[in-house]
Amino acid sequence: MADEGRVRIDKWLWAARFFKTRAQAKQALDGGKVQLDGKRCKASKEITVGSLLQIRQGWDDVVVVVKALSEVRRGAVEAHALYEESLESQRAREENAAQRRTLREAGVMPPERPGNKRHRRQRARMKHGGQR
């Protein structure tokens, strides 16, 4: 854990395992996917304990409060100790996941991708009218 009381936000997001690389964290910050205390910020912005972060990851928005600082990436259990997710954020993520699951099972949303070569060929035949 960092002793100085301030850490760059891109390093902290990487250490807290929200992103696999610091480059991805910086890209998310530059794209406005991460907000610090309700405002966009640059990767070099320093955060402190108690800062409120809103992080857009895929389909979900995660709202967390910074509990501890670290510049070092460690295991998932230690990374989870760096922040606390709000209850509203957890509920919203679970509800959104349930909705997506329901839509996918109902056939409204297509599965991620065809399972194998045979499925891909069937899909291509349907798409191109049996010409392939």
C-alpha positions in Angstrom: 0.0 0.0 0.0 1.2 3.5 -0.8 2.2 5.7 2.2 2.2 9.1 0.5 -1.6 9.4 0.4 -1.9 10.0 -3.3 -1.7 7.7 -6.3 -2.2 8.2 -10.0 -5.7 7.1 -11.0 -4.4 4.9 -13.9 -2.1 3.1 -11.6 -4.8 2.6 -9.0 -7.3 1.3 -11.5 -4.7 -1.2 -12.7 -3.7 -2.2 -9.2 -7.4 -2.7 -8.2 -7.8 -5.0 -11.2 -10.5 -3.0 -13.0 -8.2 -3.1 -16.1 -5.6 -5.6 -17.2 -3.0 -3.0 -18.2 -2.3 0.6 -17.4 -2.7 1.4 -21.1 -6.3 0.2 -21.0 -6.9 2.2 -17.8 -5.5 5.3 -19.6 -7.7 4.6 -22.7 -10.8 4.4 -20.5 -9.9 7.6 -18.7 -9.3 9.4 -22.0 -12.6 8.1 -23.4 -14.6 9.3 -20.4 -15.4 5.8 -19.1 -14.1 6.7 -15.6 -15.2 9.6 -13.5 -13.6 10.9 -10.3 -16.1 12.6 -8.0 -18.5 13.1 -10.9 -16.0 14.6 -13.3 -13.9 13.4 -16.1 -10.2 13.3 -15.4 -6.8 12.6 -16.9 -4.7 9.5 -16.2 -2.2 11.6 -14.2 -4.8 12.8 -11.7 -4.0 11.7 -8.2 -6.7 10.1 -6.1 -7.0 9.9 -2.3 -8.7 7.6 0.2 -12.5 8.4 0.1 -12.6 9.4 -3.6 -15.7 8.3 -5.4 -15.2 6.6 -8.8 -17.8 5.7 -11.4 -16.3 3.1 -13.8 -18.1 2.0 -17.0 -17.1 -1.6 -17.8 -18.8 -3.2 -20.8 -22.6 -3.0 -20.1 -22.3 -2.1 -16.4 -21.5 1.0 -14.4 -19.6 0.3 -11.2 -19.6 3.0 -8.4 -16.8 2.5 -5.8 -15.3 4.4 -2.9 -11.5 4.2 -2.6 -10.7 2.6 0.8 -6.9 2.2 0.3 -4.2 3.2 -2.1 -1.7 1.0 -4.0 0.6 1.3 -7.0 1.3 -2.5 -7.0 -0.9 -5.1 -8.6 -1.5 -8.0 -6.3 -4.0 -10.9 -6.0 -7.7 -10.4 -6.5 -8.5 -10.6 -2.7 -6.0 -7.9 -1.9 -7.2 -5.8 -4.9 -10.8 -6.0 -3.7 -9.7 -4.6 -0.3 -8.7 -1.3 -2.1 -12.3 -0.3 -2.7 -15.9 -0.8 -1.7 -18.7 -0.9 -4.2 -22.0 0.8 -3.4 -25.1 -1.3 -2.8 -27.0 0.5 -5.5 -24.3 -0.3 -8.0 -24.3 -4.0 -7.0 -28.1 -4.2 -7.4 -28.1 -2.4 -10.7 -25.4 -4.7 -12.1 -27.2 -7.8 -11.0 -30.5 -6.6 -12.5 -28.9 -5.7 -15.8 -27.2 -9.1 -15.9 -30.5 -10.8 -15.2 -32.2 -8.8 -18.0 -29.5 -9.7 -20.5 -29.7 -13.3 -19.6 -33.5 -13.3 -20.1 -33.2 -11.5 -23.4 -30.6 -14.0 -24.6 -32.7 -17.0 -23.5 -35.8 -15.5 -25.2 -33.8 -15.3 -28.5 -33.9 -11.5 -28.7 -30.2 -11.2 -28.3 -28.0 -13.5 -30.4 -25.5 -15.7 -28.7 -22.0 -14.3 -28.7 -20.7 -16.2 -31.7 -21.3 -19.5 -33.5 -19.9 -22.5 -31.6 -18.0 -24.2 -34.3 -17.2 -24.3 -38.0 -20.4 -26.2 -38.8 -22.5 -23.4 -37.2 -20.6 -20.7 -39.0 -21.2 -22.4 -42.3 -24.9 -22.8 -41.6 -25.1 -19.2 -40.7 -23.3 -18.2 -43.9 -25.7 -20.3 -46.0 -28.7 -18.7 -44.4 -27.2 -15.2 -44.9 -26.2 -15.7 -48.5 -29.2 -17.9 -49.6 -27.4 -21.2 -49.9 -24.8 -20.0 -52.4 -21.9 -21.0 -50.3 
